[in-house]
């Protein structure tokens, strides 16, 4: 099984529009582990799982929920660490 980790930053109109809650739902639907949180100027997330599922989640991040307007997505892939048992929102 080809597992990967993606550290992602999503820029645009993504704060205060439900992006984190949408991310949790989509990531859990894909069976991914990791976390998502707001930063002052973007949303940051870490996704771990099967490569195809992580890639699908990144595609979804470019779209975002209907309430958002994604301008840019920055992704860095690294080997999975399997340190997460679920997907959650960090404060």
C-alpha distances in whole Angstrom, upper triangle without the diagonal:
4,6,10,13,16,20,22,26,27,31,34,35,32,34,36,35,32,29,28,28,27,24,23,23,21,18,18,19,15,14,14,15,18,21,24,28,31,32,36,35,31,28,26,22,19,16,12,9,7,9,11,12,13,15,16,18,19,21,22,23,26,27,28,30,33,35,33,34,31,32,30,26,25,21,20,16,15,12,11,14,13,17,17,17,18,20,23,26,28,31
4,7,10,13,17,19,23,24,28,31,33,30,32,34,33,31,27,26,27,25,22,22,23,20,17,18,19,15,14,13,15,17,20,22,26,29,30,33,32,29,26,23,20,17,14,11,8,6,6,9,10,11,12,14,16,16,18,20,21,23,25,25,28,31,33,31,31,28,29,26,23,22,18,16,13,12,10,9,12,12,16,17,17,18,19,22,25,26,30
4,7,10,14,16,20,22,26,29,30,27,29,31,30,28,25,23,24,23,19,19,20,18,15,16,17,13,12,10,11,13,16,19,22,25,26,30,29,26,23,20,17,13,10,7,5,4,5,9,9,9,11,13,14,15,17,19,19,21,23,23,26,29,31,29,29,26,27,25,21,19,16,14,11,10,7,6,9,9,13,13,14,15,16,19,21,23,26
4,7,10,13,16,19,22,25,27,25,26,29,28,26,22,21,22,21,18,18,19,17,14,16,17,14,13,10,11,11,14,17,20,22,23,27,26,22,20,17,14,10,8,6,6,6,5,9,9,7,9,12,12,12,15,17,17,19,21,21,24,28,29,26,27,23,24,21,18,16,12,10,7,6,5,5,8,9,12,13,15,15,15,18,20,21,24
4,7,10,13,16,19,23,25,22,23,26,25,23,20,18,20,19,16,16,18,16,13,15,17,14,13,10,9,9,11,13,16,19,20,23,22,19,17,13,10,7,6,4,7,9,8,11,11,8,10,13,12,11,15,16,15,17,20,20,22,26,27,24,25,21,22,19,15,14,10,8,6,5,6,5,7,9,11,11,14,14,13,15,17,17,21
4,6,10,12,16,19,21,19,20,23,23,21,17,16,18,18,14,15,17,15,12,15,17,14,14,11,11,9,11,12,14,17,17,20,19,16,14,11,8,6,5,7,9,11,9,12,11,7,9,11,10,9,12,13,12,14,17,17,20,23,24,21,21,18,19,15,12,10,6,6,5,6,8,8,11,12,13,13,16,15,13,15,16,16,19
4,7,10,14,17,19,17,18,21,21,20,16,15,18,17,14,15,18,16,13,17,19,16,17,13,12,10,10,10,12,14,14,17,16,13,11,8,6,5,7,9,12,14,13,15,14,10,12,14,12,10,14,15,12,14,17,16,19,23,23,20,20,17,17,14,10,8,6,5,6,8,11,11,12,14,14,14,17,16,14,15,15,14,17
4,7,10,13,16,13,15,18,18,17,13,13,16,15,12,14,16,15,13,16,18,16,17,14,13,11,10,9,11,12,12,15,13,10,8,6,5,6,8,11,14,16,14,16,14,11,11,13,10,8,11,12,9,11,14,13,16,19,19,16,16,13,13,10,7,6,5,7,9,11,14,14,16,17,17,16,19,17,14,15,14,14,16
4,7,10,13,11,12,16,16,16,12,12,16,15,12,15,18,16,15,19,20,19,20,17,16,14,12,10,10,10,9,12,10,6,6,5,6,9,11,15,18,20,18,19,17,14,14,15,13,10,13,13,9,11,13,12,15,18,18,14,14,11,11,8,6,5,7,9,12,15,18,18,19,20,20,19,21,20,16,16,14,14,16
4,7,9,7,10,13,13,13,10,11,14,13,11,14,16,15,15,18,20,19,20,18,18,15,13,10,11,10,10,12,9,6,5,6,8,11,13,17,19,21,19,19,18,15,15,15,12,10,11,11,7,8,10,9,12,15,14,11,10,7,8,6,5,7,9,12,15,18,21,20,22,23,22,21,23,21,17,17,15,15,16
4,7,7,9,13,13,14,11,13,16,15,14,17,19,18,18,22,23,22,24,21,21,19,17,13,13,11,10,10,7,5,7,9,12,15,17,20,23,24,23,23,21,18,18,18,16,13,14,14,10,10,12,11,13,15,14,10,9,6,6,5,6,8,12,15,18,21,24,24,25,26,26,24,27,24,21,20,17,18,18
4,6,8,11,11,13,11,14,16,15,15,19,20,19,20,23,24,24,26,24,24,22,19,16,15,12,12,11,8,7,9,12,15,18,20,23,26,27,25,25,23,21,20,20,17,15,15,14,11,10,11,10,12,13,11,8,6,5,5,7,9,12,15,18,21,24,27,27,29,29,29,27,29,26,23,22,19,20,20
4,6,8,8,11,9,12,15,14,15,18,19,19,20,23,24,24,26,24,25,22,20,16,15,12,12,12,9,8,10,13,16,19,21,25,27,28,27,27,25,22,22,21,18,17,17,15,12,12,12,10,11,11,9,5,5,6,8,10,12,15,18,21,24,27,30,29,30,31,30,28,29,26,23,21,18,19,19
4,7,6,8,6,9,11,11,11,14,16,15,17,19,21,21,23,21,21,19,16,12,11,9,10,10,9,7,7,10,12,16,18,21,24,26,25,24,22,20,20,19,16,15,15,13,10,11,11,8,9,10,8,5,7,7,9,11,11,14,16,19,22,24,27,26,27,27,27,24,26,23,19,17,15,16,16
4,6,7,7,8,11,12,12,15,17,17,18,20,22,23,24,22,22,19,16,12,10,7,8,8,8,7,7,11,13,17,19,23,25,28,27,27,24,22,23,22,18,18,19,16,13,15,14,11,12,13,10,8,10,10,13,14,14,16,18,21,24,26,28,27,28,28,27,24,26,23,19,17,13,14,13
4,6,7,9,10,12,13,15,16,18,19,21,22,24,25,23,23,21,17,14,12,9,11,11,11,11,10,14,16,19,21,25,27,29,29,29,26,24,25,24,20,20,21,18,16,17,16,13,12,13,9,9,12,13,16,17,18,20,22,24,27,29,31,29,30,30,28,25,26,23,20,17,14,15,13
4,6,8,9,9,11,14,14,15,17,19,20,22,23,22,22,21,17,14,13,11,14,14,13,12,11,14,16,19,20,24,26,28,28,27,24,23,23,21,18,18,19,16,14,15,13,10,8,9,6,6,9,11,14,16,17,19,21,24,26,29,31,29,30,29,29,26,26,23,19,17,14,16,16
4,6,5,6,9,10,11,12,14,16,17,19,20,19,19,18,15,12,11,11,14,15,15,13,11,14,14,17,18,21,23,25,26,25,22,20,21,19,16,17,18,14,13,15,13,9,8,9,7,8,12,13,16,17,17,19,21,23,25,27,29,27,28,27,26,23,23,19,16,14,12,14,14
4,6,5,6,9,10,10,12,14,15,16,18,16,17,15,12,9,9,9,12,14,13,10,8,10,11,14,15,18,20,22,22,22,19,17,18,16,13,13,14,11,9,11,11,7,6,9,8,7,10,10,13,14,13,16,17,20,21,24,25,24,25,24,23,20,21,18,14,13,11,13,14
4,5,5,6,9,10,10,12,14,15,16,14,14,12,9,6,7,8,11,14,14,11,8,9,9,12,13,16,18,21,21,21,18,16,18,17,13,14,16,13,11,14,13,10,10,13,12,11,14,13,16,16,15,16,17,19,20,22,24,21,22,21,20,17,18,15,11,9,7,9,11
4,5,5,6,9,10,11,12,15,15,14,14,13,11,9,10,11,15,17,17,14,11,13,12,14,14,17,19,21,22,22,18,17,19,17,14,15,17,13,12,16,14,11,9,13,12,12,15,15,19,19,18,20,20,22,23,24,25,23,24,22,21,18,18,14,11,9,8,11,12
4,6,5,6,9,10,11,13,14,14,15,14,12,10,12,13,16,18,18,15,12,13,12,14,14,17,18,20,20,19,16,15,17,14,11,13,14,10,10,13,11,8,6,10,10,10,13,13,17,17,16,18,18,21,22,24,25,23,24,22,22,19,19,15,12,11,11,14,16
4,5,5,6,8,10,11,12,11,11,11,9,7,10,12,15,18,17,13,10,11,9,11,10,13,15,17,17,17,13,12,14,12,9,10,12,9,8,11,11,8,9,12,13,12,14,13,16,16,14,16,15,18,18,20,21,19,20,19,19,16,16,13,9,9,9,12,14
4,6,5,6,8,10,10,9,9,9,8,7,10,13,16,19,19,16,12,12,10,11,10,13,14,17,18,18,14,13,15,14,11,13,15,12,11,15,15,12,12,15,15,15,18,17,20,19,17,18,18,19,19,21,21,18,19,17,17,14,13,10,6,6,7,11,13
4,6,5,6,9,10,10,11,12,11,11,14,16,19,22,22,19,15,16,13,14,13,15,15,17,18,17,14,14,16,14,11,14,15,12,12,16,14,12,11,14,15,15,18,18,21,21,19,21,20,22,22,23,23,21,22,20,20,16,15,11,9,10,11,14,17
4,6,5,6,9,9,11,12,12,12,15,17,20,23,22,18,15,15,12,13,11,13,13,14,15,14,10,11,12,10,7,10,11,8,10,13,12,10,10,13,15,15,17,16,19,19,16,18,17,19,19,21,21,19,21,19,20,16,16,13,10,11,13,16,19
4,5,5,6,5,7,9,9,10,13,16,19,22,22,18,14,14,10,10,8,9,10,12,13,12,9,8,11,9,7,10,12,10,10,14,14,12,13,17,18,17,19,17,20,19,16,17,16,17,16,18,18,15,17,15,16,13,13,9,7,9,11,14,18
4,5,5,6,7,10,11,12,15,18,21,25,25,21,17,16,13,13,10,11,11,13,15,14,11,11,14,12,10,14,15,13,14,17,17,15,15,19,20,20,22,21,24,23,20,21,19,20,19,20,20,17,18,15,16,12,11,8,6,9,12,15,18
4,6,8,10,13,14,15,18,21,24,27,27,23,19,19,16,15,12,13,12,13,15,13,10,11,14,11,10,14,14,12,14,17,16,15,15,18,20,20,22,21,24,23,21,22,20,22,21,22,22,19,20,18,19,16,14,11,10,13,15,19,22
4,6,9,12,14,15,19,21,24,27,26,23,19,18,15,14,10,10,9,9,11,10,6,8,10,8,8,11,12,11,13,16,16,15,16,19,21,21,22,21,23,22,19,20,18,19,18,19,18,16,18,16,17,15,14,11,11,14,16,19,23
4,7,10,13,15,19,22,24,28,27,24,20,19,15,13,10,9,7,9,11,11,8,9,12,11,10,14,15,14,16,19,19,18,19,22,24,23,25,23,26,24,21,22,19,20,18,18,17,14,16,13,15,12,10,9,9,12,15,18,22
4,7,9,12,16,19,21,25,24,21,17,15,12,10,6,6,5,8,10,11,7,7,11,11,9,12,14,13,14,17,18,17,18,22,23,22,23,21,24,22,18,19,16,16,15,15,14,11,13,11,12,9,9,7,7,10,13,16,19
4,7,10,14,17,20,23,24,20,17,14,10,8,6,5,7,10,12,14,11,10,13,14,11,14,17,16,15,19,20,18,20,23,24,23,25,22,25,23,19,19,16,16,15,14,14,10,11,8,9,6,6,5,5,8,11,13,17
4,7,11,14,16,20,20,17,14,11,7,5,5,6,9,13,14,16,13,11,14,15,12,13,17,16,15,18,20,17,19,23,23,21,23,21,23,21,17,17,14,14,14,13,13,10,10,9,8,6,8,6,5,7,9,10,14
4,7,11,13,17,17,14,11,8,6,5,7,9,12,16,17,18,15,13,16,16,13,14,17,15,14,17,18,16,17,21,20,19,21,19,21,19,16,16,15,15,15,15,16,14,13,12,11,8,10,8,5,5,6,6,10
4,7,10,13,14,11,7,6,4,7,9,12,15,18,18,19,16,14,16,16,12,13,16,14,12,15,16,13,14,18,17,16,17,16,18,16,14,14,14,15,16,17,18,16,16,16,15,12,14,11,8,7,5,6,9
4,7,10,11,9,6,5,6,9,12,15,18,22,22,23,20,17,19,19,16,15,18,17,14,16,18,14,15,19,17,15,17,16,18,17,15,15,15,16,18,19,21,19,19,19,17,15,17,15,11,9,6,5,6
4,7,8,6,5,6,9,12,15,18,22,25,24,25,22,20,21,21,17,17,19,17,14,16,17,14,15,18,16,14,15,14,16,15,14,15,16,18,20,21,24,22,22,22,21,19,21,18,15,12,9,8,8
4,6,5,6,7,10,13,17,20,23,26,26,27,24,21,22,23,19,18,21,19,16,17,19,16,18,20,18,15,16,15,16,15,14,14,16,17,20,21,24,23,23,24,22,21,23,21,18,15,12,11,10
4,6,8,10,14,17,20,24,27,30,29,30,28,25,25,26,22,21,23,22,18,19,20,18,19,21,18,16,16,15,15,15,16,16,18,20,23,24,27,27,27,28,26,24,27,25,21,19,15,14,12
4,7,10,13,17,20,23,26,29,27,28,26,23,23,24,21,19,20,19,16,16,18,16,17,19,17,14,13,12,12,12,12,13,16,18,21,23,27,26,27,28,27,25,28,25,22,20,17,16,15
4,6,10,13,16,20,23,25,24,24,22,19,20,20,17,15,17,16,12,13,15,13,15,17,15,12,12,10,10,10,10,10,13,15,18,21,24,23,24,25,24,22,25,22,19,17,14,14,14
4,7,10,13,17,20,22,21,22,19,17,17,18,14,13,15,14,10,12,14,11,13,16,14,11,12,10,12,11,10,11,12,14,17,19,21,20,21,22,21,19,21,18,15,13,11,11,12
4,7,10,14,17,20,19,20,18,15,16,17,13,12,15,14,11,13,15,13,15,19,18,15,15,13,14,12,10,10,10,12,14,15,18,17,18,18,17,16,18,16,13,12,10,10,11
4,6,10,13,16,16,17,15,11,13,14,11,10,14,13,10,13,15,13,15,19,18,16,17,14,16,14,11,10,10,11,12,13,15,14,15,15,14,13,15,13,10,10,9,9,12
4,7,10,13,13,15,13,10,12,14,11,10,14,14,12,15,17,16,18,22,22,19,20,17,19,16,13,12,10,10,10,10,12,10,11,11,11,10,13,11,9,10,11,11,14
4,7,10,10,12,9,6,9,11,8,9,12,12,11,14,16,15,17,21,22,20,21,18,20,17,14,13,10,11,10,10,11,9,11,10,11,10,12,10,8,10,12,13,17
4,7,8,11,9,7,10,12,10,11,15,15,15,18,19,18,21,24,25,23,24,22,23,21,17,16,13,12,10,10,9,6,8,7,9,8,10,10,9,12,14,16,19
4,6,8,7,6,10,11,10,12,15,15,16,19,20,20,22,25,27,25,26,23,25,22,19,18,15,14,12,12,10,7,10,8,11,10,11,11,11,14,17,19,22
4,6,5,6,9,10,11,12,14,15,17,19,21,21,23,26,28,26,27,24,26,23,20,19,16,15,12,13,11,9,12,11,15,14,14,14,14,18,20,22,26
4,5,5,6,9,10,11,12,14,15,17,19,20,22,25,27,25,26,23,24,21,18,17,13,13,10,11,10,10,13,13,16,16,17,17,16,19,22,23,27
4,6,5,6,9,10,11,12,14,16,17,18,21,24,26,24,24,22,23,21,18,18,15,15,13,14,14,13,17,16,19,18,19,18,17,20,22,24,28
4,5,5,6,9,10,11,12,15,16,16,18,21,23,22,23,20,22,20,17,17,15,15,13,15,14,13,16,15,17,16,16,15,14,17,19,21,25
4,5,5,6,9,10,11,13,15,15,17,21,22,20,21,18,20,17,14,14,11,12,10,12,12,11,14,14,16,14,15,14,13,16,17,19,22
4,5,5,6,9,10,11,13,14,17,20,22,20,20,17,18,16,12,13,10,12,10,13,14,14,17,17,19,18,19,18,16,19,20,22,25
4,5,5,6,9,10,11,12,15,17,20,18,18,16,18,16,13,15,13,15,14,16,17,16,19,19,21,19,20,18,16,18,19,22,25
4,5,5,6,9,10,10,12,16,18,16,16,14,16,15,12,13,11,14,13,16,17,15,18,17,19,17,17,15,13,15,16,18,21
4,5,5,7,9,10,13,16,18,15,15,12,14,11,8,10,8,11,11,14,16,16,18,19,20,18,20,18,15,17,17,19,21
4,5,5,7,9,12,15,17,15,14,11,13,12,9,12,11,14,14,17,19,19,22,22,23,22,23,20,18,19,20,22,24
4,5,5,6,9,11,14,12,12,10,13,12,11,13,13,16,16,19,21,20,23,22,23,21,22,19,16,17,17,20,22
4,5,5,8,11,13,10,10,8,10,9,7,10,11,14,15,18,20,19,22,22,22,20,21,19,15,16,15,17,20
4,6,10,11,13,10,9,6,8,7,6,10,11,15,16,20,22,22,24,25,26,24,25,22,19,20,19,21,22
4,7,8,10,8,8,7,9,10,10,14,15,18,20,23,25,24,27,27,27,25,26,23,20,20,19,22,23
4,7,8,6,7,7,10,11,11,14,15,19,20,23,25,24,26,25,26,23,24,21,17,17,16,18,20
4,5,6,8,9,13,14,14,18,19,22,23,26,28,26,28,27,27,24,25,21,18,17,16,19,20
4,6,8,10,14,16,16,20,22,25,26,29,31,30,32,31,31,28,28,25,21,21,19,22,23
4,7,10,13,16,17,20,22,25,27,30,32,31,32,32,31,28,29,25,22,20,18,21,21
4,6,10,12,13,17,19,22,24,27,30,28,30,30,30,27,28,24,21,20,18,19,20
4,6,9,11,15,18,21,24,27,30,29,31,31,31,29,30,27,23,22,20,22,22
4,6,8,11,14,18,20,23,26,26,28,28,28,26,28,25,21,21,19,20,21
4,7,10,14,17,20,23,27,27,29,30,30,28,30,28,24,24,22,23,23
4,7,10,14,16,20,23,24,26,27,27,26,28,26,23,22,21,21,22
4,6,10,13,16,19,20,22,23,24,23,25,23,19,20,19,19,21
4,7,10,14,17,18,20,22,22,21,24,23,20,20,19,19,21
4,7,10,13,14,17,18,19,19,22,20,18,19,19,19,21
4,7,10,12,14,17,17,18,21,20,18,20,20,19,22
4,7,9,12,14,16,16,19,19,18,20,20,20,23
4,6,9,12,13,15,18,18,18,20,21,20,23
4,6,9,12,13,16,17,17,20,22,21,25
4,6,8,10,12,14,14,17,19,19,23
4,5,8,11,13,14,16,19,18,21
4,6,8,10,12,14,17,17,21
4,7,9,11,13,15,15,18
4,6,7,9,12,13,16
4,7,10,13,14,18
4,7,10,12,16
4,7,10,13
4,6,10
4,7
4
